[in-house]
Amino acid sequence: MASIKDVAAEAGVSVATVSRVLNDHPSVSADARTRVLAAVETLGYRPNAVARSLRTDQTHTLGLVISDVMNPYFTELARSVEEEARALGYSVIIGNADERPELQDHHVRNLLDRRIDGLLVSPTDGGSPLMLDAVRAGTPMVFVDRWMPGVAVPVVRSDGRAAIRDLVAHLHGLGHRRLAIIAGPAATTTGQERVAAFREALEAYGLELPDAYTGQGDFQAESGRRVTEGFLDLPEPPEVVFAADNLMALGALDAVRARGMRVPQDIALAAFDDIPWFVHTDPPITAIAQPTGELGRAAVRALVDRIEGRPPESVTLPARLVVRRSCGEPSPRNAAVNPVTNRSES
């Protein structure tokens, strides 16, 4: 394996000059830079990343702590983060919090110990002292999808309020009046925001959201199943269950089928966080889709801007309603274009 001395000999320069070229130091002449890079290519030289990090105080590594790796939304988010980071010359180490604040902080602590250059986090709650300490210490950080209110960190997220209004308008147009929600954790910003947006959208149509039609979930399938069973046991069950994330929607679907009931004939179902599986369920599930790939890429760019001394910006992208057939929509061959989304999807 070629060494830095071999590169210097091949290029006819000193070892110090090779080091300056590899660390992109501006004092090297264009001719010397060209000869060094040609020698690196010819010899197949790969610098020692650990040694370089000790000299430059950079590891070109980002940390990503996601809320639940089993959730297809976060799986797609992690993939887009890794792809964009690689394109910008960074590697990514991923930690799965499994919706547990103590596990989230475990990963954050380990990543900081590994001397990562910056941290992307989707917080499991709104008040981690460890992350607050990291922010105060100057650790480059970006929140993605969720955020910690009042913390001066750029946030890259989608805004689902307009899409939730579109969903309620769509359901109202189909004749539904008794609408229930499986909420996400109240400690998360997304959990709070989606319930508030749903309630506000109902009020616009003169509809209420009774306590009995609000079930507390945790963004995992079992809670969706449990909450839906409670809805079905009510003297007057809801006509529609809106699950505030995809895994809770799948749990809700399991609960309905376990009772021998059908979607949408017996009860309608809609979800926040569209996933590829929803096209293949019977019936396909009407859902709110987030621009997941764009969010992951934007989060990496914001973090790299912060690391490299450029002013980072928060980014908010709109979510959109995807109409399918789980809420009593007409089949595609009989359906007109939906007035809310201007599309029909099966």
C-alpha positions as CSV (number, residue, x, y, z in Angstrom):
1,M,0.0,0.0,0.0
2,A,1.4,3.4,-1.0
3,S,2.5,5.9,1.7
4,I,2.5,9.6,1.8
5,K,6.3,9.4,1.2
6,D,5.7,7.4,-2.0
7,V,3.3,10.1,-3.2
8,A,5.9,12.8,-2.4
9,A,8.6,11.0,-4.4
10,E,6.3,10.3,-7.3
11,A,5.2,14.0,-7.5
12,G,8.7,15.3,-6.8
13,V,7.6,17.4,-3.8
14,S,8.0,17.3,-0.1
15,V,5.8,15.3,2.3
16,A,4.7,18.6,3.7
17,T,3.5,19.7,0.3
18,V,1.5,16.5,-0.1
19,S,-0.1,17.0,3.3
20,R,-1.1,20.6,2.4
21,V,-2.6,19.4,-0.9
22,L,-4.6,16.7,0.8
23,N,-5.9,19.1,3.4
24,D,-6.8,21.7,0.7
25,H,-4.3,24.3,2.0
26,P,-4.4,27.4,-0.2
27,S,-0.6,28.0,-0.1
28,V,0.2,25.2,-2.7
29,S,0.9,26.2,-6.3
30,A,-1.4,25.0,-9.0
31,D,1.5,23.0,-10.6
32,A,2.4,21.2,-7.4
33,R,-1.3,20.5,-6.6
34,T,-1.7,18.9,-10.1
35,R,1.4,16.7,-9.7
36,V,0.4,15.6,-6.2
37,L,-3.2,14.7,-7.2
38,A,-1.8,12.8,-10.3
39,A,0.5,10.9,-8.0
40,V,-2.3,10.0,-5.6
41,E,-4.3,8.7,-8.5
42,T,-1.4,6.7,-10.0
43,L,-0.4,5.1,-6.7
44,G,-4.0,4.6,-5.5
45,Y,-3.0,6.4,-2.2
46,R,-5.7,6.6,0.4
47,P,-4.9,8.9,3.4
48,N,-5.4,7.7,6.9
49,A,-8.7,9.2,7.9
50,V,-8.0,8.9,11.6
51,A,-4.6,10.5,11.4
52,R,-6.0,13.3,9.2
53,S,-8.8,14.0,11.7
54,L,-6.2,14.4,14.5
55,R,-4.4,17.1,12.4
56,T,-7.5,18.9,11.1
57,D,-9.9,18.3,14.1
58,Q,-12.4,17.0,11.5
59,T,-13.6,13.5,10.9
60,H,-15.9,14.2,7.9
61,T,-18.4,12.1,9.8
62,L,-22.0,13.1,10.7
63,G,-24.2,11.5,13.3
64,L,-27.9,10.8,12.7
65,V,-30.2,9.8,15.5
66,I,-33.6,8.8,14.2
67,S,-36.7,8.0,16.2
68,D,-37.5,4.5,14.9
69,V,-35.6,2.6,12.3
70,M,-38.5,0.2,11.9
71,N,-40.7,3.1,10.6
72,P,-40.4,3.2,6.8
73,Y,-40.6,7.0,6.9
74,F,-37.4,7.2,9.0
75,T,-35.7,4.4,6.9
76,E,-36.2,6.5,3.8
77,L,-35.1,9.6,5.6
78,A,-31.9,7.9,6.7
79,R,-31.2,6.7,3.2
80,S,-31.5,10.2,1.7
81,V,-29.3,11.6,4.5
82,E,-26.6,9.0,3.8
83,E,-26.7,9.6,0.0
84,E,-26.5,13.4,0.3
85,A,-23.7,13.2,2.9
86,R,-21.7,10.9,0.7
87,A,-22.1,13.3,-2.2
88,L,-20.7,16.1,0.0
89,G,-17.7,14.0,1.2
90,Y,-19.1,12.9,4.6
91,S,-19.9,9.5,6.2
92,V,-22.9,8.9,8.5
93,I,-23.2,7.0,11.7
94,I,-26.8,6.2,12.6
95,G,-28.4,5.6,16.0
96,N,-31.9,4.3,16.5
97,A,-33.7,5.8,19.5
98,D,-36.7,3.4,19.2
99,E,-38.9,6.3,20.4
100,R,-37.1,6.2,23.8
101,P,-35.5,9.4,25.2
102,E,-32.9,7.5,27.2
103,L,-31.8,5.5,24.2
104,Q,-31.7,8.7,22.1
105,D,-29.4,10.3,24.6
106,H,-27.2,7.2,24.7
107,H,-26.7,7.5,20.9
108,V,-26.1,11.2,21.1
109,R,-23.4,10.8,23.8
110,N,-21.7,8.0,21.9
111,L,-21.7,10.1,18.7
112,L,-20.2,13.1,20.4
113,D,-17.5,10.8,21.9
114,R,-16.6,9.7,18.4
115,R,-15.8,13.3,17.5
116,I,-18.4,13.6,14.7
117,D,-18.4,16.9,12.9
118,G,-22.1,17.5,13.3
119,L,-25.3,15.9,14.5
120,L,-28.8,15.4,12.9
121,V,-31.5,14.5,15.3
122,S,-35.2,13.8,15.2
123,P,-35.9,14.3,18.9
124,T,-38.1,11.8,20.8
125,D,-39.1,14.5,23.3
126,G,-38.8,18.2,23.8
127,G,-36.3,18.5,26.6
128,S,-33.1,16.5,26.5
129,P,-30.5,18.2,28.8
130,L,-27.7,16.4,26.9
131,M,-28.7,17.9,23.6
132,L,-29.1,21.3,25.2
133,D,-25.6,21.0,26.6
134,A,-24.3,20.0,23.2
135,V,-25.9,23.0,21.6
136,R,-24.4,25.4,24.2
137,A,-21.0,23.8,23.6
138,G,-21.2,24.8,20.0
139,T,-21.8,21.3,18.5
140,P,-23.1,21.8,14.9
141,M,-26.7,20.4,15.0
142,V,-29.8,20.3,12.9
143,F,-33.2,19.0,13.9
144,V,-35.0,17.0,11.2
145,D,-38.8,16.2,11.2
146,R,-39.2,17.0,14.9
147,W,-37.6,19.8,16.9
148,M,-37.1,21.1,20.4
149,P,-39.1,24.4,20.9
150,G,-37.1,27.3,22.0
151,V,-33.7,25.8,21.1
152,A,-31.7,27.8,18.6
153,V,-31.0,25.0,16.1
154,P,-32.0,25.0,12.4
155,V,-35.1,22.8,11.8
156,V,-35.8,20.9,8.5
157,R,-39.3,19.6,8.5
158,S,-42.6,19.3,6.6
159,D,-45.7,21.3,7.3
160,G,-48.7,19.0,7.3
161,R,-51.4,21.5,8.3
162,A,-52.6,22.3,4.8
163,A,-52.6,18.6,3.9
164,I,-54.6,17.8,7.0
165,R,-57.1,20.5,6.0
166,D,-57.3,18.9,2.6
167,L,-57.9,15.5,4.2
168,V,-60.8,16.8,6.4
169,A,-62.3,18.6,3.4
170,H,-62.1,15.4,1.4
171,L,-63.7,13.3,4.2
172,H,-66.4,15.9,4.7
173,G,-67.1,15.8,1.0
174,L,-67.6,12.0,1.2
175,G,-70.2,12.6,3.9
176,H,-68.2,11.6,7.0
177,R,-69.0,13.6,10.1
178,R,-67.7,11.5,13.0
179,L,-63.9,11.7,12.7
180,A,-61.4,10.3,15.3
181,I,-57.6,10.6,15.6
182,I,-54.9,8.3,16.9
183,A,-52.5,11.0,18.1
184,G,-48.7,10.7,18.4
185,P,-46.8,11.3,21.7
186,A,-47.7,14.6,23.3
187,A,-44.0,15.1,24.1
188,T,-43.2,15.4,20.4
189,T,-43.7,18.5,18.3
190,T,-45.2,16.4,15.4
191,G,-47.6,14.7,17.9
192,Q,-48.8,18.0,19.1
193,E,-49.0,19.7,15.7
194,R,-51.0,17.0,13.9
195,V,-53.7,16.9,16.6
196,A,-54.0,20.7,16.7
197,A,-54.2,20.9,12.9
198,F,-56.9,18.1,12.8
199,R,-59.0,19.8,15.5
200,E,-58.7,23.2,13.7
201,A,-59.7,21.6,10.4
202,L,-62.8,20.0,11.9
203,E,-63.8,23.3,13.5
204,A,-63.8,24.9,10.0
205,Y,-66.7,22.5,9.2
206,G,-68.5,22.9,12.4
207,L,-67.4,19.5,13.7
208,E,-66.1,18.7,17.1
209,L,-63.4,16.3,18.3
210,P,-64.8,14.7,21.4
211,D,-62.3,13.3,24.0
212,A,-63.7,9.8,23.2
213,Y,-62.5,10.3,19.6
214,T,-59.0,11.3,20.6
215,G,-56.7,8.3,21.4
216,Q,-53.1,8.6,22.6
217,G,-50.6,6.6,20.6
218,D,-46.8,6.4,20.5
219,F,-46.1,6.3,16.7
220,Q,-45.9,2.5,16.9
221,A,-48.3,-0.2,15.6
222,E,-49.4,-1.7,18.9
223,S,-50.8,1.7,20.1
224,G,-52.7,2.1,16.9
225,R,-54.3,-1.3,17.4
226,R,-55.1,-0.6,21.1
227,V,-56.6,2.9,20.4
228,T,-58.7,1.6,17.5
229,E,-60.1,-1.2,19.6
230,G,-61.3,1.5,22.1
231,F,-62.9,3.4,19.3
232,L,-64.8,0.3,18.1
233,D,-66.1,-0.4,21.6
234,L,-67.8,3.0,21.8
235,P,-71.6,3.1,21.7
236,E,-71.3,5.3,18.6
237,P,-67.9,4.5,17.0
238,P,-66.4,7.0,14.6
239,E,-66.9,6.8,10.9
240,V,-63.2,7.6,10.2
241,V,-60.0,6.9,12.0
242,F,-57.1,9.2,11.1
243,A,-53.8,7.7,12.4
244,A,-51.1,10.4,12.9
245,D,-48.4,8.1,11.5
246,N,-48.1,5.1,9.2
247,L,-47.3,2.4,11.8
248,M,-50.3,3.4,13.9
249,A,-52.4,3.2,10.8
250,L,-51.3,-0.4,10.2
251,G,-52.2,-1.2,13.8
252,A,-55.6,0.3,13.3
253,L,-56.1,-1.8,10.2
254,D,-55.2,-4.9,12.2
255,A,-57.8,-4.0,14.8
256,V,-60.5,-3.5,12.3
257,R,-59.8,-6.8,10.5
258,A,-59.6,-8.7,13.8
259,R,-63.3,-7.7,14.4
260,G,-64.3,-9.1,11.1
261,M,-65.0,-5.5,9.8
262,R,-64.0,-4.0,6.5
263,V,-62.4,-0.8,5.4
264,P,-64.0,1.4,4.2
265,Q,-67.5,-0.3,4.3
266,D,-67.6,-0.5,8.1
267,I,-65.1,2.2,9.1
268,A,-62.8,4.5,7.0
269,L,-59.1,4.8,7.6
270,A,-56.6,7.5,6.7
271,A,-53.0,8.1,7.7
272,F,-50.2,10.7,8.1
273,D,-46.9,9.6,6.5
274,D,-47.5,7.8,3.3
275,I,-45.4,4.6,2.6
276,P,-45.1,2.3,-0.4
277,W,-47.0,-0.4,1.4
278,F,-50.2,1.6,1.4
279,V,-50.6,1.1,-2.4
280,H,-50.7,-2.7,-1.8
281,T,-53.1,-2.9,1.1
282,D,-56.8,-3.8,0.3
283,P,-58.1,-1.2,-0.1
284,P,-55.1,1.2,-0.8
285,I,-54.9,3.7,2.1
286,T,-55.5,7.4,1.7
287,A,-52.6,9.2,3.3
288,I,-50.6,12.4,3.7
289,A,-47.2,12.2,2.1
290,Q,-44.2,14.0,3.3
291,P,-41.3,14.9,0.9
292,T,-39.0,12.6,2.9
293,G,-36.1,12.4,0.5
294,E,-36.0,16.2,0.1
295,L,-36.1,16.6,3.9
296,G,-33.1,14.3,4.4
297,R,-31.1,16.1,1.7
298,A,-31.9,19.5,2.9
299,A,-31.0,18.6,6.5
300,V,-27.6,17.4,5.4
301,R,-27.0,20.6,3.4
302,A,-28.0,22.7,6.4
303,L,-25.7,20.8,8.7
304,V,-22.7,20.9,6.3
305,D,-23.3,24.7,5.9
306,R,-23.0,25.0,9.7
307,I,-19.9,22.8,9.9
308,E,-18.1,24.7,7.1
309,G,-18.9,28.2,8.4
310,R,-21.8,29.2,6.2
311,P,-25.1,30.4,7.8
312,P,-27.5,27.4,7.9
313,E,-31.2,27.9,7.2
314,S,-34.3,26.2,8.5
315,V,-36.4,24.6,5.8
316,T,-40.1,23.8,5.8
317,L,-41.6,21.8,2.9
318,P,-45.3,21.2,2.3
319,A,-46.9,17.7,2.8
320,R,-49.6,16.6,0.4
321,L,-52.8,14.5,0.4
322,V,-52.8,11.3,-1.7
323,V,-56.3,10.1,-2.3
324,R,-56.8,6.3,-2.6
325,R,-59.8,4.2,-1.6
326,S,-59.8,3.6,2.2
327,C,-62.3,6.3,3.0
328,G,-65.1,5.3,0.7
329,E,-63.8,7.0,-2.5
330,P,-65.1,5.8,-5.8
331,S,-63.1,3.2,-7.6
332,P,-60.7,4.7,-10.2
333,R,-62.7,3.8,-13.2
334,N,-65.7,5.7,-11.8
335,A,-63.7,8.5,-10.1
336,A,-63.5,12.1,-11.2
337,V,-60.3,14.0,-10.4
338,N,-60.4,14.9,-6.7
339,P,-61.0,18.6,-6.2
340,V,-58.7,18.8,-3.2
341,T,-55.6,17.2,-4.6
342,N,-56.4,17.5,-8.4
343,R,-55.5,13.8,-8.7
344,S,-56.8,10.3,-8.2
345,E,-54.5,7.5,-7.1
346,S,-55.3,3.8,-6.7
